[in-house]
Amino acid sequence: PSSGKPCSCGELKTHNCESSFGAATIGEHKPVSYSEIDGSLYNDKELIFPPELVLRNDLPLKLHGYGGITWYRPLKLSALLDLRSLYPNAKLVAGNTEVGIEMNFKNAQYPILISVTHVHELNVLSIKENGLEIGSSVRLSKLQQILLKVITERDIHETSSCRAISEQLKWFAGKQVKNVASVGGNICTASPISDLNPLWMAARAEFQIVDSKGYIRTVCAKEFFLGYRKVDLAQGEVLLSIFIPWSRHFEFVKEFKQSHRRED
């Protein structure tokens, strides 16, 4: 039942069901335990992820979709930059949590879509001596995991920013969204009600940006956001990574969120 507690039938030890055709007993029914109701008995029976798919090599893709849409999935940064130079107006997608809404509800037209989910250089997560480097395609759920690791391993005064971001991610959308939404996608969307963008600024984060020729420049988070859904990205440029320096002694970062409900 919706209460999450065992139903009343569990109070009886056994139930004898009699058939109306001969009053014969057709079987005894054991009471249902709470572990059966909340699903904990079934953990061992969970289907595993197919090993064939785990071992399968990733391939670059070019798919043609409905209405003339072309979908690319490069595996290397050089291939992504080549596509950006060929199609400077193409839309980059990771979790598709924003572009999907724009296309379905705002009638936005994106004939060329480039998926950055499998670009190796954009999926880097590196703990350095002076801070944490996060690739722009790293999933928010993966970021949560690395932040918890950093918080337990580093000195407490160094992780003030990390703790604030970790706490904010607890209330950031649902688990399914965090499993596909990327750090860079959330930044470049430049939502005026973003949960994380104010924290990147407070944490003195730096954004590494690469252009179609491979040149990299660094922009402070507070200078990256230019206005309503406008960011400091020229045509053909890609957000490569985010760098968060460790917090200094007597430097404190704290997050607050006012919301109508937990996730939003």
C-alpha positions as a LaTeX table, in Angstrom:
\begin{tabular}{lrrr}
\hline
Residue & $x$ (\AA) & $y$ (\AA) & $z$ (\AA) \\
\hline
Pro1 & 0.00 & 0.00 & 0.00 \\
Ser2 & 0.97 & 3.65 & $-0.39$ \\
Ser3 & 1.75 & 3.94 & 3.32 \\
Gly4 & 4.83 & 1.77 & 2.79 \\
Lys5 & 3.83 & $-0.49$ & 5.68 \\
Pro6 & 2.71 & $-4.13$ & 5.45 \\
Cys7 & $-0.96$ & $-4.60$ & 4.65 \\
Ser8 & $-3.38$ & $-6.03$ & 7.20 \\
Cys9 & $-3.25$ & $-9.51$ & 5.66 \\
Gly10 & 0.18 & $-9.90$ & 7.24 \\
Glu11 & $-1.41$ & $-9.99$ & 10.68 \\
Leu12 & $-2.86$ & $-13.45$ & 10.05 \\
Lys13 & $-0.58$ & $-16.44$ & 10.13 \\
Thr14 & $-2.25$ & $-18.39$ & 7.33 \\
His15 & $-5.23$ & $-18.13$ & 5.05 \\
Asn16 & $-7.10$ & $-21.21$ & 3.93 \\
Cys17 & $-8.91$ & $-20.56$ & 0.68 \\
Glu18 & $-11.86$ & $-22.81$ & 0.11 \\
Ser19 & $-13.22$ & $-23.53$ & $-3.30$ \\
Ser20 & $-16.91$ & $-22.86$ & $-3.72$ \\
Phe21 & $-17.10$ & $-25.98$ & $-5.86$ \\
Gly22 & $-16.31$ & $-28.48$ & $-3.14$ \\
Ala23 & $-15.02$ & $-26.64$ & $-0.11$ \\
Ala24 & $-11.57$ & $-28.03$ & $-0.88$ \\
Thr25 & $-8.52$ & $-26.24$ & 0.43 \\
Ile26 & $-6.48$ & $-24.99$ & $-2.50$ \\
Gly27 & $-3.43$ & $-23.90$ & $-0.54$ \\
Glu28 & $-1.93$ & $-21.97$ & 2.32 \\
His29 & $-0.61$ & $-18.41$ & 1.89 \\
Lys30 & 2.26 & $-17.17$ & 3.99 \\
Pro31 & 2.02 & $-13.63$ & 5.38 \\
Val32 & 3.84 & $-11.05$ & 3.30 \\
Ser33 & 6.95 & $-9.66$ & 4.99 \\
Tyr34 & 7.91 & $-6.00$ & 4.92 \\
Ser35 & 11.12 & $-6.81$ & 3.06 \\
Glu36 & 9.03 & $-8.20$ & 0.21 \\
Ile37 & 6.96 & $-5.03$ & 0.09 \\
Asp38 & 9.88 & $-2.56$ & 0.05 \\
Gly39 & 11.80 & $-4.70$ & $-2.44$ \\
Ser40 & 14.88 & $-5.48$ & $-0.35$ \\
Leu41 & 14.41 & $-9.24$ & $-0.90$ \\
Tyr42 & 14.83 & $-8.75$ & $-4.62$ \\
Asn43 & 18.28 & $-7.13$ & $-4.62$ \\
Asp44 & 19.98 & $-10.40$ & $-5.55$ \\
Lys45 & 17.56 & $-10.90$ & $-8.44$ \\
Glu46 & 18.32 & $-7.55$ & $-10.13$ \\
Leu47 & 19.25 & $-7.99$ & $-13.77$ \\
Ile48 & 22.89 & $-7.12$ & $-14.43$ \\
Phe49 & 23.92 & $-4.76$ & $-17.21$ \\
Pro50 & 24.56 & $-6.95$ & $-20.29$ \\
Pro51 & 28.31 & $-7.80$ & $-20.35$ \\
Glu52 & 28.28 & $-7.71$ & $-24.15$ \\
Leu53 & 27.43 & $-4.01$ & $-24.02$ \\
Val54 & 30.08 & $-3.28$ & $-21.37$ \\
Leu55 & 32.78 & $-4.87$ & $-23.52$ \\
Arg56 & 31.57 & $-3.32$ & $-26.77$ \\
Asn57 & 33.91 & $-0.70$ & $-28.24$ \\
Asp58 & 32.50 & 2.79 & $-28.67$ \\
Leu59 & 32.21 & 3.93 & $-32.25$ \\
Pro60 & 31.88 & 7.40 & $-33.77$ \\
Leu61 & 28.37 & 7.80 & $-35.10$ \\
Lys62 & 26.61 & 9.73 & $-37.82$ \\
Leu63 & 22.85 & 9.21 & $-37.80$ \\
His64 & 20.17 & 10.72 & $-39.99$ \\
Gly65 & 16.87 & 11.45 & $-38.29$ \\
Tyr66 & 13.38 & 12.66 & $-39.05$ \\
Gly67 & 13.03 & 16.00 & $-40.83$ \\
Gly68 & 16.61 & 16.13 & $-42.08$ \\
Ile69 & 18.25 & 16.15 & $-38.64$ \\
Thr70 & 21.82 & 14.79 & $-38.53$ \\
Trp71 & 23.26 & 13.46 & $-35.26$ \\
Tyr72 & 27.02 & 13.13 & $-34.78$ \\
Arg73 & 28.82 & 11.41 & $-31.91$ \\
Pro74 & 32.60 & 11.97 & $-32.06$ \\
Leu75 & 34.99 & 10.18 & $-29.71$ \\
Lys76 & 37.96 & 12.59 & $-29.80$ \\
Leu77 & 38.27 & 16.31 & $-29.13$ \\
Ser78 & 39.97 & 16.82 & $-32.51$ \\
Ala79 & 36.96 & 15.26 & $-34.27$ \\
Leu80 & 34.57 & 17.43 & $-32.24$ \\
Leu81 & 36.53 & 20.58 & $-33.18$ \\
Asp82 & 36.49 & 19.57 & $-36.85$ \\
Leu83 & 32.71 & 19.22 & $-36.69$ \\
Arg84 & 32.47 & 22.61 & $-34.95$ \\
Ser85 & 34.44 & 24.25 & $-37.75$ \\
Leu86 & 32.28 & 22.52 & $-40.38$ \\
Tyr87 & 29.01 & 23.32 & $-38.59$ \\
Pro88 & 29.57 & 26.41 & $-36.39$ \\
Asn89 & 25.83 & 26.70 & $-35.67$ \\
Ala90 & 25.41 & 23.06 & $-34.63$ \\
Lys91 & 23.96 & 22.41 & $-31.19$ \\
Leu92 & 26.06 & 20.44 & $-28.70$ \\
Val93 & 24.11 & 17.98 & $-26.55$ \\
Ala94 & 25.01 & 15.75 & $-23.61$ \\
Gly95 & 22.00 & 14.74 & $-21.52$ \\
Asn96 & 19.61 & 16.51 & $-23.93$ \\
Thr97 & 17.61 & 17.69 & $-20.90$ \\
Glu98 & 17.51 & 21.26 & $-22.26$ \\
Val99 & 17.58 & 20.84 & $-26.06$ \\
Gly100 & 14.86 & 18.19 & $-25.93$ \\
Ile101 & 12.55 & 20.63 & $-24.15$ \\
Glu102 & 13.35 & 23.42 & $-26.63$ \\
Met103 & 12.61 & 21.20 & $-29.61$ \\
Asn104 & 9.47 & 19.60 & $-28.18$ \\
Phe105 & 7.83 & 22.59 & $-26.51$ \\
Lys106 & 9.42 & 25.72 & $-28.00$ \\
Asn107 & 9.56 & 24.45 & $-31.59$ \\
Ala108 & 13.30 & 25.13 & $-31.81$ \\
Gln109 & 15.00 & 23.85 & $-34.95$ \\
Tyr110 & 18.45 & 22.24 & $-34.71$ \\
Pro111 & 19.26 & 20.43 & $-38.00$ \\
Ile112 & 22.76 & 19.44 & $-36.79$ \\
Leu113 & 23.21 & 17.91 & $-33.32$ \\
Ile114 & 26.61 & 16.90 & $-31.95$ \\
Ser115 & 26.67 & 14.60 & $-28.93$ \\
Val116 & 29.71 & 15.22 & $-26.69$ \\
Thr117 & 28.99 & 12.37 & $-24.27$ \\
His118 & 31.82 & 10.11 & $-25.49$ \\
Val119 & 34.58 & 12.67 & $-26.12$ \\
His120 & 37.39 & 11.37 & $-23.91$ \\
Glu121 & 38.98 & 14.77 & $-23.20$ \\
Leu122 & 35.65 & 16.17 & $-21.95$ \\
Asn123 & 35.17 & 13.34 & $-19.45$ \\
Val124 & 38.30 & 13.96 & $-17.40$ \\
Leu125 & 38.03 & 14.08 & $-13.60$ \\
Ser126 & 41.38 & 14.94 & $-12.05$ \\
Ile127 & 42.27 & 15.68 & $-8.40$ \\
Lys128 & 45.29 & 18.00 & $-8.54$ \\
Glu129 & 47.53 & 19.55 & $-5.91$ \\
Asn130 & 45.88 & 22.96 & $-6.31$ \\
Gly131 & 42.30 & 21.99 & $-7.08$ \\
Leu132 & 39.81 & 19.79 & $-8.91$ \\
Glu133 & 39.50 & 19.63 & $-12.70$ \\
Ile134 & 36.15 & 18.54 & $-14.11$ \\
Gly135 & 35.55 & 17.79 & $-17.79$ \\
Ser136 & 32.52 & 19.53 & $-19.22$ \\
Ser137 & 30.83 & 16.23 & $-20.20$ \\
Val138 & 31.10 & 14.74 & $-16.71$ \\
Arg139 & 27.67 & 13.72 & $-15.41$ \\
Leu140 & 26.30 & 15.49 & $-12.35$ \\
Ser141 & 25.94 & 12.15 & $-10.53$ \\
Lys142 & 29.62 & 11.39 & $-11.24$ \\
Leu143 & 30.55 & 14.85 & $-9.94$ \\
Gln144 & 28.66 & 14.06 & $-6.74$ \\
Gln145 & 30.72 & 10.91 & $-6.26$ \\
Ile146 & 34.09 & 12.61 & $-6.78$ \\
Leu147 & 33.14 & 15.48 & $-4.45$ \\
Leu148 & 32.33 & 13.02 & $-1.64$ \\
Lys149 & 35.71 & 11.34 & $-2.21$ \\
Val150 & 37.53 & 14.69 & $-2.12$ \\
Ile151 & 35.69 & 15.82 & 1.02 \\
Thr152 & 36.76 & 12.72 & 2.94 \\
Glu153 & 40.38 & 12.74 & 1.74 \\
Arg154 & 41.40 & 16.43 & 1.76 \\
Asp155 & 41.87 & 18.80 & 4.70 \\
Ile156 & 38.55 & 20.29 & 5.79 \\
His157 & 39.58 & 23.91 & 5.10 \\
Glu158 & 40.35 & 23.01 & 1.45 \\
Thr159 & 36.94 & 21.59 & 0.64 \\
Ser160 & 34.54 & 24.37 & 1.63 \\
Ser161 & 33.57 & 24.96 & $-2.03$ \\
Cys162 & 33.30 & 21.22 & $-2.70$ \\
Arg163 & 30.99 & 20.73 & 0.28 \\
Ala164 & 28.73 & 23.57 & $-0.87$ \\
Ile165 & 28.46 & 22.16 & $-4.40$ \\
Ser166 & 27.89 & 18.65 & $-3.03$ \\
Glu167 & 25.08 & 19.87 & $-0.77$ \\
Gln168 & 23.46 & 21.79 & $-3.63$ \\
Leu169 & 23.55 & 18.73 & $-5.88$ \\
Lys170 & 21.45 & 16.83 & $-3.34$ \\
Trp171 & 18.48 & 19.00 & $-4.29$ \\
Phe172 & 19.34 & 19.30 & $-7.96$ \\
Ala173 & 16.62 & 17.65 & $-10.10$ \\
Gly174 & 16.05 & 13.91 & $-9.78$ \\
Lys175 & 18.52 & 11.04 & $-9.92$ \\
Gln176 & 17.57 & 10.09 & $-13.48$ \\
Val177 & 18.34 & 13.63 & $-14.70$ \\
Lys178 & 21.65 & 13.79 & $-12.82$ \\
Asn179 & 22.66 & 10.49 & $-14.42$ \\
Val180 & 22.58 & 12.07 & $-17.90$ \\
Ala181 & 22.89 & 15.85 & $-17.41$ \\
Ser182 & 26.45 & 17.18 & $-17.75$ \\
Val183 & 28.31 & 19.84 & $-15.80$ \\
Gly184 & 29.15 & 21.81 & $-18.94$ \\
Gly185 & 25.63 & 21.62 & $-20.31$ \\
Asn186 & 24.26 & 23.11 & $-17.12$ \\
Ile187 & 26.83 & 25.93 & $-17.24$ \\
Cys188 & 26.41 & 26.82 & $-20.93$ \\
Thr189 & 22.61 & 26.84 & $-20.69$ \\
Ala190 & 23.15 & 29.87 & $-18.42$ \\
Ser191 & 19.78 & 29.53 & $-16.76$ \\
Pro192 & 18.91 & 32.56 & $-14.61$ \\
Ile193 & 17.66 & 30.18 & $-11.91$ \\
Ser194 & 20.66 & 27.85 & $-12.03$ \\
Asp195 & 21.53 & 26.09 & $-8.78$ \\
Leu196 & 25.23 & 25.72 & $-9.57$ \\
Asn197 & 26.33 & 28.77 & $-11.55$ \\
Pro198 & 26.34 & 31.12 & $-8.52$ \\
Leu199 & 28.46 & 28.54 & $-6.70$ \\
Trp200 & 31.02 & 28.34 & $-9.51$ \\
Met201 & 31.42 & 32.10 & $-9.17$ \\
Ala202 & 31.65 & 31.98 & $-5.37$ \\
Ala203 & 34.20 & 29.17 & $-5.56$ \\
Arg204 & 36.48 & 31.18 & $-7.90$ \\
Ala205 & 36.10 & 28.51 & $-10.60$ \\
Glu206 & 37.87 & 28.89 & $-13.93$ \\
Phe207 & 36.52 & 27.65 & $-17.26$ \\
Gln208 & 38.87 & 26.28 & $-19.94$ \\
Ile209 & 37.56 & 27.07 & $-23.43$ \\
Val210 & 38.94 & 25.60 & $-26.64$ \\
Asp211 & 38.33 & 26.92 & $-30.18$ \\
Ser212 & 38.12 & 25.02 & $-33.46$ \\
Lys213 & 41.92 & 25.38 & $-33.99$ \\
Gly214 & 42.73 & 23.88 & $-30.59$ \\
Tyr215 & 43.73 & 27.10 & $-28.80$ \\
Ile216 & 42.73 & 27.14 & $-25.13$ \\
Arg217 & 41.83 & 30.21 & $-23.11$ \\
Thr218 & 40.79 & 30.54 & $-19.46$ \\
Val219 & 37.83 & 32.61 & $-18.22$ \\
Cys220 & 36.80 & 33.23 & $-14.61$ \\
Ala221 & 33.29 & 31.99 & $-13.84$ \\
Lys222 & 32.11 & 35.45 & $-12.79$ \\
Glu223 & 33.15 & 36.85 & $-16.20$ \\
Phe224 & 31.77 & 33.96 & $-18.24$ \\
Phe225 & 28.07 & 34.84 & $-17.78$ \\
Leu226 & 27.32 & 37.94 & $-19.85$ \\
Gly227 & 23.55 & 38.24 & $-19.46$ \\
Tyr228 & 20.27 & 36.38 & $-19.78$ \\
Arg229 & 21.28 & 33.01 & $-21.31$ \\
Lys230 & 24.38 & 34.64 & $-22.80$ \\
Val231 & 27.88 & 33.30 & $-22.15$ \\
Asp232 & 31.41 & 34.14 & $-23.28$ \\
Leu233 & 31.60 & 31.47 & $-25.97$ \\
Ala234 & 32.43 & 32.52 & $-29.52$ \\
Gln235 & 31.13 & 30.63 & $-32.52$ \\
Gly236 & 32.95 & 27.32 & $-32.81$ \\
Glu237 & 34.26 & 27.33 & $-29.23$ \\
Val238 & 33.67 & 24.51 & $-26.75$ \\
Leu239 & 33.75 & 24.50 & $-22.95$ \\
Leu240 & 36.56 & 22.03 & $-22.23$ \\
Ser241 & 36.72 & 21.81 & $-18.44$ \\
Ile242 & 36.01 & 23.48 & $-15.11$ \\
Phe243 & 38.72 & 24.02 & $-12.50$ \\
Ile244 & 37.83 & 24.57 & $-8.84$ \\
Pro245 & 40.73 & 25.71 & $-6.64$ \\
Trp246 & 40.85 & 24.40 & $-3.07$ \\
Ser247 & 39.40 & 26.81 & $-0.55$ \\
Arg248 & 41.90 & 28.80 & 1.49 \\
His249 & 42.21 & 29.13 & 5.27 \\
Phe250 & 39.31 & 31.18 & 6.72 \\
Glu251 & 37.52 & 31.13 & 3.34 \\
Phe252 & 33.99 & 29.74 & 3.60 \\
Val253 & 31.48 & 28.92 & 0.88 \\
Lys254 & 27.90 & 28.13 & 1.86 \\
Glu255 & 24.91 & 27.29 & $-0.33$ \\
Phe256 & 21.26 & 28.18 & 0.23 \\
Lys257 & 18.22 & 27.26 & $-1.83$ \\
Gln258 & 14.67 & 28.51 & $-1.63$ \\
Ser259 & 12.24 & 26.26 & $-3.43$ \\
His260 & 8.59 & 25.31 & $-3.75$ \\
Arg261 & 9.45 & 21.62 & $-3.56$ \\
Arg262 & 12.54 & 19.54 & $-2.92$ \\
Glu263 & 13.75 & 19.08 & $-6.51$ \\
Asp264 & 12.75 & 22.48 & $-7.90$ \\
\hline
\end{tabular}
